[in-house]
Amino acid sequence: MTNDNFSIKLSQIGRRFNRDWIFRGVDYTFISGESYAILGSNGSGKSTLMAVLNGSLSPSAGTINYFIADKGVEVEQVFQHLSLAAPYLELIEEFSLEEMIDFHFKFKNYKPGIDKAAIIDLLNLPGSSNKLIRYFSSGMKQRLKLALAFCADTPILMLDEPTSNLDAQGVEWYLSLVQQFAKDRLTIVCSNQEHEYSFCKNRLNIVDYK
């Protein structure tokens, strides 16, 4: 699936809350095989733009269109084609690690060569298969969110503040996931920390659309 030629086309996109525009006039096209950083200070609207891109929030102005190989995709179907890791996404605390992985991959396919054991190995948690998520540290929860997103076979990968709660070793681990699993995908990173998006070839700064 990751070789699907996916694109997202924004035409004069804007989003406001009440009377205040968070951003407006965004003309931009995101395409498969490219990496994009959405940049801006905290509270600037990065996560809001990502929510518009992934279809969970409607734009207040403009149009957004999704295509696979030039065929239109309905916004309701977009979630099937993307993986998302973000600090505000909750894991199911009552699940064990194994149960959480099984649950996630009811909705997504594994990338070729990946299975549950490979993810547990990737997380370096061999003795924690039956440990409940609620007993994981914030750093381990973030690693799990990232592993689930990277290891799902989707053409779009969206990462919002991907190294939240990660130490220096965790940042290195994240960058190794990028090298292994982000190739050929449409990868979008929301961030204001260079180490999270240094690999992104394209930069979109929210300030330019205020």
PAZAPA-4460 file (N, C-alpha, C; in steps of 0.05 Angstrom, whole numbers, plus 32768, in hexadecimal, padded with zeros to 4 digits):
% residues 210
    n_x    n_y    n_z   ca_x   ca_y   ca_z    c_x    c_y    c_z   seq   type   mol
   8010   7FE8   8000   8000   8000   8000   8011   8019   8000     1      M     A
   8029   8018   800D   8038   8031   800F   8042   803C   7FF5     2      T     A
   8041   802D   7FE0   8049   8037   7FC6   8033   8046   7FB7     3      N     A
   801B   8047   7FC4   8005   8056   7FB8   800E   8073   7FB4     4      D     A
   8008   807D   7F9C   800F   8099   7F96   7FFA   80AC   7FA1     5      N     A
   7FFE   80B4   7FBA   7FEA   80C3   7FC9   7FF2   80E1   7FC8     6      F     A
   7FDE   80F2   7FC5   7FE3   810F   7FC7   7FCC   811D   7FD5     7      S     A
   7FD3   8133   7FE3   7FBF   8144   7FF0   7FC3   8160   7FE5     8      I     A
   7FAD   816A   7FDB   7FAF   8185   7FCE   7F9E   8199   7FDE     9      K     A
   7FAA   81AE   7FE7   7F9C   81C3   7FF6   7F99   81DC   7FE4    10      L     A
   7F81   81E6   7FE3   7F7C   81FE   7FD3   7F6F   8214   7FE5    11      S     A
   7F7F   8228   7FEB   7F76   823F   7FFC   7F69   8236   8016    12      Q     A
   7F76   8223   8023   7F6C   8217   803C   7F6F   822C   8053    13      I     A
   7F5A   822E   8062   7F5C   823E   807B   7F4D   8230   8091    14      G     A
   7F54   8236   80AA   7F45   822C   80C1   7F44   8242   80D6    15      R     A
   7F2C   8246   80E1   7F2A   8259   80F6   7F1B   824D   810D    16      R     A
   7F20   8259   8125   7F10   8253   813C   7F02   826D   8144    17      F     A
   7EE8   826C   8146   7ED8   8284   814A   7EDF   8297   8134    18      N     A
   7EE9   82AF   813A   7EEF   82C2   8125   7F0C   82C4   811E    19      R     A
   7F1C   82B5   812C   7F39   82B6   8128   7F43   82A1   8115    20      D     A
   7F50   82AA   8100   7F5C   8298   80EC   7F77   828D   80F8    21      W     A
   7F79   8273   80F8   7F92   8266   8101   7FA6   8266   80E9    22      I     A
   7F9C   8260   80D2   7FAB   8262   80B9   7F97   8266   80A2    23      F     A
   7FA0   8271   808D   7F8E   8274   8075   7F9F   8276   805C    24      R     A
   7F92   8270   8045   7F9F   8273   802C   7FB5   825F   8026    25      G     A
   7FB2   8246   8031   7FC7   8232   802D   7FC2   8224   8012    26      V     A
   7FD4   8228   8000   7FD4   821A   7FE6   7FED   8208   7FE7    27      D     A
   7FE8   81EE   7FE7   7FFF   81DC   7FEA   7FF7   81C0   7FE1    28      Y     A
   800A   81B1   7FD6   8005   8195   7FCE   801A   8183   7FDB    29      T     A
   8011   816F   7FE9   8022   815B   7FF5   8021   8141   7FE4    30      F     A
   8038   8136   7FDE   8038   811F   7FCC   8049   8108   7FD8    31      I     A
   8042   80EF   7FD0   8050   80D7   7FD9   806E   80D9   7FD4    32      S     A
   807D   80CD   7FE6   809A   80CB   7FE3   80A8   80E4   7FEC    33      G     A
   8099   80F8   7FF5   80A5   8111   7FFF   80A0   8114   801C    34      E     A
   80B2   8123   802A   80AF   8128   8047   80AB   8146   804B    35      S     A
   8099   814C   805D   8091   8168   8062   8092   816E   807F    36      Y     A
   809C   8186   8086   809B   818F   80A2   8088   81A7   80A3    37      A     A
   8074   81A5   80B5   8063   81BC   80BB   806E   81CA   80D4    38      I     A
   8077   81E2   80D0   8087   81F0   80E5   8077   8207   80F1    39      L     A
   807D   820D   810A   8070   8223   8118   8074   8220   8136    40      G     A
   8071   8237   8144   8074   8236   8161   805C   8227   816D    41      S     A
   805E   8221   8187   8048   8214   8195   802F   8226   8194    42      N     A
   8019   8219   818D   8000   8228   818C   7FFB   8237   8171    43      G     A
   800E   8233   815E   800C   8241   8144   7FF7   8235   8131    44      S     A
   7FEF   821C   8136   7FDC   820F   8124   7FE6   81F7   8115    45      G     A
   7FFE   81EE   811C   8009   81D6   810E   7FF6   81BE   8110    46      K     A
   7FEE   81B8   8128   7FDD   81A0   812C   7FC2   81A3   811F    47      S     A
   7FB9   81BD   811F   7F9F   81C2   8112   7FA1   81BD   80F4    48      T     A
   7FB7   81C5   80E7   7FBB   81C0   80CB   7FBD   81A2   80C6    49      L     A
   7FCB   8193   80D8   7FCD   8176   80D4   7FB1   8169   80D7    50      M     A
   7FA1   8173   80E9   7F86   8168   80EC   7F75   816D   80D3    51      A     A
   7F79   8184   80C6   7F6B   8189   80AC   7F76   8176   8097    52      V     A
   7F90   8172   8096   7F9C   8160   8082   7F93   8144   8085    53      L     A
   7F8F   813A   809E   7F87   811E   80A2   7F69   811A   80A2    54      N     A
   7F5A   8130   809E   7F3D   812D   809B   7F2D   812E   80B5    55      G     A
   7F3B   8132   80CB   7F2C   8131   80E5   7F21   814D   80EB    56      S     A
   7F29   8161   80DC   7F1E   817C   80E0   7F19   8188   80C4    57      L     A
   7F02   8195   80C1   7EFB   81A1   80A7   7F07   81BD   80A5    58      S     A
   7F10   81C5   808D   7F19   81E0   808A   7F02   81F4   808C    59      P     A
   7F08   820C   8095   7EF4   8221   8096   7EF2   822F   807B    60      S     A
   7F06   822C   806B   7F06   8238   8050   7F18   8227   803E    61      A     A
   7F13   8229   8024   7F23   821A   8011   7F1B   81FD   800E    62      G     A
   7F2A   81EF   7FFE   7F24   81D2   7FF8   7F3D   81C1   7FFC    63      T     A
   7F38   81A8   8004   7F4D   8195   8007   7F45   817C   7FF7    64      I     A
   7F57   8172   7FE6   7F51   815B   7FD6   7F67   8146   7FD9    65      N     A
   7F5E   812D   7FD9   7F70   8116   7FDD   7F70   8105   7FC3    66      Y     A
   7F87   80FB   7FBB   7F88   80EB   7FA3   7F9B   80D3   7FA7    67      F     A
   7F92   80BC   7F9C   7FA4   80A5   7F98   7FA6   80A1   7F7A    68      I     A
   7FBF   80A4   7F70   7FC4   80A1   7F53   7FAF   80B1   7F43    69      A     A
   7FAB   80CA   7F4B   7F99   80DC   7F3D   7F7B   80D6   7F40    70      D     A
   7F74   80C2   7F50   7F58   80BC   7F55   7F51   80C9   7F70    71      K     A
   7F3A   80D7   7F72   7F32   80E4   7F8A   7F2C   80D0   7FA1    72      G     A
   7F32   80D8   7FB9   7F2C   80C8   7FD1   7F1A   80D9   7FE3    73      V     A
   7F04   80CE   7FEC   7EF2   80DD   7FFE   7EFF   80E2   8019    74      E     A
   7EFA   80F9   8025   7F07   8100   803E   7F01   80EB   8054    75      V     A
   7EE9   80DE   8053   7EE3   80CA   8067   7EF4   80B1   8065    76      E     A
   7F01   80AD   804E   7F11   8095   8049   7F2F   809A   804F    77      Q     A
   7F36   80B3   8054   7F53   80BA   8056   7F61   80AB   806D    78      V     A
   7F52   80A8   8083   7F5F   809B   809B   7F69   807F   8094    79      F     A
   7F5D   8072   8081   7F66   8057   807A   7F83   8057   806E    80      Q     A
   7F8A   806E   8064   7FA4   8071   8055   7FBA   807E   8066    81      H     A
   7FB4   8085   807F   7FC8   8093   808E   7FCD   8087   80A9    82      L     A
   7FE5   808D   80B3   7FED   8086   80CF   7FF4   80A0   80DC    83      S     A
   7FEC   80A3   80F5   7FF1   80BC   8104   7FFC   80B5   8120    84      L     A
   8011   80C4   8127   801B   80C3   8143   801C   80DF   814E    85      A     A
   800F   80E3   8165   800E   80FE   8170   800B   80FC   818F    86      A     A
   8014   8110   819D   8013   8110   81BB   7FF6   810E   81C5    87      P     A
   7FE3   811A   81B6   7FC7   811A   81BF   7FB7   8101   81B7    88      Y     A
   7FC4   80EF   81A8   7FB6   80D5   81A2   7FB9   80C3   81BA    89      L     A
   7FA4   80B8   81C4   7FA5   80A7   81DC   7FA9   808A   81D4    90      E     A
   7FB9   807C   81E3   7FBA   805F   81E2   7FA5   8054   81F6    91      L     A
   7F9D   803B   81F2   7F89   802F   8204   7F98   8024   821C    92      I     A
   7F96   8032   8232   7FA6   802C   824A   7FA0   8010   8256    93      E     A
   7F87   8006   8251   7F80   7FEC   825D   7F8B   7FD4   824D    94      E     A
   7F95   7FDA   8235   7FA1   7FC5   8224   7FBD   7FBE   822D    95      F     A
   7FC5   7FA5   8228   7FE1   7F9E   822A   7FEF   7FA7   8210    96      S     A
   8009   7FA6   8210   8018   7FAE   81F7   800F   7F9D   81E0    97      L     A
   800D   7F83   81E3   8004   7F71   81CE   7FE8   7F78   81C4    98      E     A
   7FD6   7F7C   81D7   7FBA   7F83   81D0   7FB9   7F9D   81C1    99      E     A
   7FC9   7FB1   81C8   7FC9   7FCB   81BB   7FD3   7FC7   819E   100      M     A
   7FE7   7FB8   819A   7FF2   7FB3   817F   7FDC   7FA4   816E   101      I     A
   7FD1   7F8F   817A   7FBC   7F80   816B   7FA4   7F92   8163   102      D     A
   7F9C   7FA3   8176   7F86   7FB5   8171   7F8C   7FC9   815A   103      F     A
   7FA4   7FD5   815B   7FAC   7FE8   8147   7FAB   7FDB   812B   104      H     A
   7FB6   7FC3   8129   7FB8   7FB6   810F   7F9F   7FA7   8106   105      F     A
   7F89   7FAB   8115   7F6F   7FA3   810A   7F66   7FB7   80F5   106      K     A
   7F71   7FD0   80F7   7F69   7FE6   80E6   7F7D   7FEC   80D0   107      F     A
   7F96   7FE3   80D4   7FAB   7FE8   80C1   7FB9   7FCE   80BB   108      K     A
   7FC7   7FCD   80A4   7FD8   7FB6   809E   7FF4   7FBC   80A8   109      N     A
   8002   7FA6   80AF   801F   7FA9   80B5   802E   7FAF   809C   110      Y     A
   8044   7FBF   809F   8056   7FC1   8088   8063   7FA6   8082   111      K     A
   806A   7FA0   8069   8076   7F86   8063   808E   7F80   8074   112      P     A
   808F   7F68   807F   80A5   7F5F   8090   80A2   7F66   80AD   113      G     A
   808B   7F74   80B4   8087   7F7C   80D0   806F   7F6C   80DB   114      I     A
   8072   7F64   80F4   805B   7F57   8102   805D   7F60   8120   115      D     A
   804B   7F55   8130   804A   7F5D   814C   8065   7F5A   815A   116      K     A
   8071   7F43   8156   808B   7F3D   8163   80A0   7F51   815A   117      A     A
   809F   7F59   8141   80B3   7F6C   8137   80AF   7F87   8144   118      A     A
   8097   7F8F   8149   8091   7FA9   8156   809B   7FA8   8173   119      I     A
   8095   7F92   8181   809E   7F90   819D   80BD   7F91   819E   120      I     A
   80C9   7F84   818A   80E7   7F84   8187   80F1   7FA0   8182   121      D     A
   80E3   7FAE   8170   80EA   7FC9   8168   80E9   7FDC   8181   122      L     A
   80D6   7FD7   8192   80D2   7FE7   81AA   80E6   7FDF   81C0   123      L     A
   80F4   7FC9   81BB   8107   7FBE   81CF   80F9   7FB8   81EA   124      N     A
   80E1   7FAB   81E7   80D1   7FA5   81FF   80CA   7F87   8200   125      L     A
   80DE   7F76   81FF   80D8   7F59   81FD   80C8   7F4E   8214   126      P     A
   80CC   7F59   822C   80BE   7F4E   8244   80A4   7F5C   824A   127      G     A
   809B   7F6E   8238   8084   7F7F   823F   806B   7F79   822F   128      S     A
   806B   7F62   8221   8054   7F5C   820F   8039   7F5E   821E   129      S     A
   8039   7F55   8237   801F   7F55   8246   801D   7F6C   825A   130      N     A
   8030   7F7E   8259   802F   7F95   826B   8019   7FA8   8262   131      K     A
   8009   7FB3   8274   7FF4   7FC6   826D   8000   7FE1   8265   132      L     A
   7FF4   7FED   8251   7FFE   8007   8247   7FFF   801C   825D   133      I     A
   7FEC   801A   8270   7FEB   802E   8285   8004   802F   8296   134      R     A
   8013   8019   8296   802C   8018   82A6   8045   8020   8296   135      Y     A
   8040   8028   827D   8057   8032   826C   805D   804E   8274   136      F     A
   8077   8056   8272   807E   8072   8275   8074   8082   825D   137      S     A
   8074   809D   8260   806C   80AE   824A   807E   80A9   8231   138      S     A
   8097   80A5   8236   80AA   80A0   8220   80A3   8086   8211   139      G     A
   809D   8071   8221   8096   8057   8214   807C   8059   8205   140      M     A
   8069   8068   820F   8050   806C   8201   8055   807A   81E6   141      K     A
   8066   808E   81E6   806C   809C   81CE   807A   808A   81BA   142      Q     A
   808D   807A   81C3   809A   8067   81B2   8086   8054   81A5   143      R     A
   8073   804A   81B5   805E   8038   81AA   804D   8046   8195   144      L     A
   8045   805F   819A   8035   806D   8186   8045   8070   816B   145      K     A
   805F   8076   816E   806F   8079   8156   8072   805E   8147   146      L     A
   8077   8049   8156   807B   802E   814A   8062   8026   813B   147      A     A
   804A   802A   8147   8031   8023   813B   802D   8032   8120   148      L     A
   8034   804C   8121   8030   805C   8109   8044   8055   80F3   149      A     A
   805E   8052   80FA   8072   804C   80E6   806E   8030   80DA   150      F     A
   8065   801D   80EA   8063   8001   80E1   8049   7FFA   80D3   151      C     A
   8037   800D   80D1   801E   8008   80C2   8023   800E   80A4   152      A     A
   8018   7FFD   8093   801C   8000   8077   8009   8014   806A   153      D     A
   8010   802E   806F   7FFF   8043   8064   8010   8056   8053   154      T     A
   8004   8062   803E   8014   8074   802D   8019   808F   803A   155      P     A
   8009   8096   804F   800D   80B0   805C   8016   80AB   8079   156      I     A
   802A   80BA   8082   8034   80B8   809D   8034   80D5   80A9   157      L     A
   8024   80D9   80BE   8022   80F3   80CB   802D   80F2   80E7   158      M     A
   803F   8104   80EE   804C   8103   8108   804B   811F   8114   159      L     A
   803D   8122   812B   803B   813B   8138   804D   813A   8151   160      D     A
   8061   814C   8152   8074   814D   8168   807D   8131   8170   161      E     A
   808A   8123   815C   8090   8106   8160   80A2   80FF   8177   162      P     A
   80B4   8111   8180   80C6   8109   8195   80BD   8114   81B1   163      T     A
   80A4   811B   81B3   8099   8123   81CE   809F   810C   81E1   164      S     A
   80A9   8113   81F9   80AE   8100   820E   80C5   80EC   8209   165      N     A
   80D4   80F1   81F3   80EA   80DF   81ED   8105   80EC   81F6   166      L     A
   8117   80DB   8201   8132   80E4   8207   8143   80E3   81EF   167      D     A
   815D   80EA   81F2   816F   80EB   81DB   8171   80D0   81CC   168      A     A
   8171   80BB   81DC   8171   80A0   81D0   8157   809B   81C0   169      Q     A
   8141   80A4   81CB   8127   80A1   81BD   8126   80B1   81A3   170      G     A
   8133   80C8   81A3   8134   80D8   818A   8144   80C9   8175   171      V     A
   815A   80BD   817C   816A   80AD   8169   8159   8096   815F   172      E     A
   814A   8089   8170   8139   8073   8169   8124   807C   8155   173      W     A
   8118   8093   815A   8104   809F   8148   8110   80A3   812C   174      Y     A
   8128   80AF   812B   8135   80B4   8111   813B   809A   8103   175      L     A
   8141   8085   8111   8146   806B   8104   812C   8060   80F8   176      S     A
   8115   8065   8105   80FB   805D   80FA   80F6   806D   80E0   177      L     A
   80FC   8086   80E0   80F9   8096   80C7   8108   8089   80B0   178      V     A
   8121   8082   80B6   8132   8076   80A0   8126   805C   8096   179      Q     A
   811C   804C   80AA   8112   8031   80A2   80F7   8032   8095   180      Q     A
   80E5   8043   809F   80C8   8040   8098   80BB   8058   808A   181      F     A
   80CA   806E   8086   80BD   8085   807A   80C1   8088   805C   182      A     A
   80D2   8077   8050   80D8   8079   8034   80BF   8074   8023   183      K     A
   80BC   8083   800D   80A6   8080   7FFA   808B   8088   8005   184      D     A
   808A   8091   801E   8070   809A   8029   806E   80B8   8027   185      R     A
   8056   80C2   802A   8051   80DF   802D   8053   80E4   804B   186      L     A
   8069   80F0   8053   806F   80F3   8070   806C   8111   8077   187      T     A
   805C   8116   808C   8057   8132   8095   805E   8133   80B3   188      I     A
   8070   8145   80BB   8078   8148   80D7   8070   8164   80E0   189      V     A
   8061   8166   80F6   805B   8180   8103   8070   8183   8119   190      C     A
   807E   8199   8119   8094   819B   812D   809E   81B8   812E   191      S     A
   80AB   81BE   8145   80BB   81D6   8147   80D7   81CF   8151   192      N     A
   80DE   81B5   814F   80F9   81AC   8157   8107   81A0   8140   193      Q     A
   811E   81AB   8138   812B   81A3   8120   8131   8185   811E   194      E     A
   8139   8179   8135   8140   815C   8133   8129   814B   812B   195      H     A
   8110   8155   812E   80F9   8144   8127   80F3   8145   8108   196      E     A
   80FC   815A   80FB   80F4   815D   80DF   810C   8162   80CD   197      Y     A
   8125   815F   80D7   813C   8166   80C7   813D   8157   80AD   198      S     A
   8131   813F   80AB   8131   812F   8093   811C   8139   807E   199      F     A
   810A   814B   8086   80F5   8153   8074   80FF   8166   805F   200      C     A
   80FA   8160   8046   8104   8170   8030   80F4   8189   802B   201      K     A
   80DA   8189   8034   80C8   819F   802F   80BF   81AB   8049   202      N     A
   80BD   81C6   804B   80B6   81D4   8063   809E   81E6   805E   203      R     A
   808A   81E5   806F   8073   81F7   806D   8070   8204   8089   204      L     A
   8073   821F   8088   8073   822E   80A2   8058   823B   80A6   205      N     A
   804A   8234   80BC   802F   823F   80C1   802F   825D   80C1   206      I     A
   8045   826A   80CA   8046   8287   80CB   8041   8294   80B0   207      V     A
   8048   8286   809B   8044   8291   8080   8026   8292   8078   208      D     A
   8015   8286   8088   7FF9   8285   8081   7FE7   8292   8096   209      Y     A
   7FF2   82A5   80A5   7FE2   82B2   80BA   7FD2   82C9   80AD   210      K     A
***
